[in-house]
Amino acid sequence: MRRITFNSDHEQFRDSVRKFMQAEVEPHVERWHAEGMVDRELFLKAGANGLLCTWADEQYGGLGIDDFRFEQIIMEENARHGDLGFYIHLHSDLVAPYVAKLGNDEQKARLMPGIISGEKILAVAMTEPGTGSDLAGMKSRAEDKGDYWLLNGSKTYISNGILADVVVVAARTDPDSKHGLGLFLVERGMEGFERGRKLKKMGLKAQDTAELFFNDVKVPKANVLGEPTQGFKYLARFLAQERLVAAIIFQATAQTAFDITLDYVKERKAFGQPIGTFQNSRFKMAEMKAELDAMQCYIDQSVLLLNAGELTSEDAAAAKLLTSELEARVVDACVQLHGGAGYMEEYRICRMYQDARISRIFGGTSEIMKEIIGRSLGLDDRKLRK
Ligand SMILES: Cc1cc2nc3c(=O)[nH]c(=O)nc-3n(C[C@H](O)[C@H](O)[C@H](O)COP(=O)(O)OP(=O)(O)OC[C@H]3O[C@@H](n4cnc5c(N)ncnc54)[C@H](O)[C@@H]3O)c2cc1C
């Protein structure tokens, strides 16, 4: 289906992003999968090509483009021609906004140029060994010591955990309040900041997901983002964009799985005919196409709503919920249509199946997305019970 939310500027940009992914990512994917992470130079190359934080202010070296469709295009082309382990979206669309939107002038002047050029790779650390969905159970602690904050605790499953130069770390600042949380900019080289294992995962093999440890890290006051007790409010502010980012990628992945499978079922023959011409295959492909087209409309509309500042967290939760479930159904059906080849790692669909399993879990599980949507309907048990 033709997508009508993009104009010729977007299409030109898409061509250049595709060329970048084909030249700078595709040829290295095998090595990065084996090594468990991408080269840090990839971020520098993306920066040099204007692909990091297209929205950022020109005064810091950004392009100042106030249109999220350009970021959408980068994510879609990375899903199709790059690699899902290259977390360009985490850098540009999930973490950099914390610095750009919550940071003061000094922090922005100090950090944004390196973030936009790719010299400073970003990560965000919320999840802990004991808590993920329920962030109010966070144990990491930051104490105000006058000149600095003393940070202690550990985080796990942190994306870009090995490569990151700056990590936005959430830690409890008020022991008496469940919601007294601060966001701290912890930088490479700070004493007491250590990285643990690069975790072995089912999929996303080129993504350096890691444990991080903070042992008496003295975080300068200049590295606190906003008010040190307002972390929860800040996290909530970015949730709609974060979940839309996830949805854009899941949708693009599902569409790519569909497209490569369409080629496959036209080529592969059984019983003297292309397998795609069996009625079962044709119906499967038809069902998937219909669902993908409908979902794409929802995503494209959500991007326009985000541009207009009108995307709600329920809208975005629905996008994340439905695209992750659709992606799961599509990659599963596509493996089936590939037959035994679908189980072989040399076929891309096999990796897509492995990569997709996490989509219903990270960035808020499907169950949490349903909670958010359900509560927006006035079905909050804590309120209704009163
Ligand atoms: C590859 C990968 C990358 C990640 N990257 C990052 C990162 O960069 N930064 C970061 O901070 N975190 C990251 N995470 C963590 C991720 O966001 C969490 O794993 C996720 O939010 C789920 O939390 P959990 O693992 O603690 O699961 P739990 O919260 O323990 O959930 C376990 C199960 O219980 C269910 N459950 C929990 N609460 C409820 C409820 N109220 N109602 C119904 N069911 C419920 C869940 O839906 C789930 O099925 C990453 C995780 C992975 C695997």
The ligand as an ORCA input file, in Angstrom:
! r2SCAN-3c Opt
* xyz 0 1
  C      17.521     -7.128     25.342
  C      17.030     -6.224     26.434
  C      17.360     -4.878     26.422
  C      16.940     -4.050     27.439
  N      17.376     -2.731     27.470
  C      17.143     -1.989     28.579
  C      17.762     -0.692     28.722
  O      18.494     -0.227     27.846
  N      17.533     -0.003     29.869
  C      16.730     -0.487     30.864
  O      16.577      0.200     31.883
  N      16.140     -1.696     30.755
  C      16.325     -2.455     29.642
  N      15.757     -3.693     29.530
  C      14.852     -4.166     30.590
  C      13.407     -4.309     30.145
  O      12.799     -3.074     29.915
  C      12.679     -5.156     31.215
  O      13.199     -6.480     31.108
  C      11.185     -5.161     31.058
  O      10.642     -3.880     31.359
  C      10.498     -6.196     31.950
  O      10.949     -6.111     33.271
  P      11.478     -7.430     34.037
  O      12.449     -8.109     33.154
  O      11.900     -7.046     35.387
  O      10.204     -8.362     34.122
  P       9.165     -8.415     35.339
  O       8.735     -7.038     35.694
  O       9.744     -9.279     36.398
  O       7.946     -9.165     34.635
  C       7.855    -10.597     34.556
  C       6.448    -10.942     34.050
  O       5.475    -10.429     34.991
  C       4.542     -9.644     34.290
  N       4.049     -8.524     35.128
  C       4.778     -7.656     35.874
  N       3.975     -6.735     36.443
  C       2.717     -7.032     36.032
  C       1.423     -6.452     36.263
  N       1.287     -5.350     37.020
  N       0.351     -7.019     35.685
  C       0.476     -8.116     34.902
  N       1.660     -8.699     34.632
  C       2.761     -8.167     35.185
  C       5.289     -9.104     33.091
  O       4.381     -8.675     32.078
  C       6.119    -10.301     32.703
  O       5.356    -11.180     31.911
  C      16.119     -4.542     28.487
  C      15.761     -5.887     28.483
  C      16.222     -6.728     27.497
  C      15.880     -8.185     27.582
*
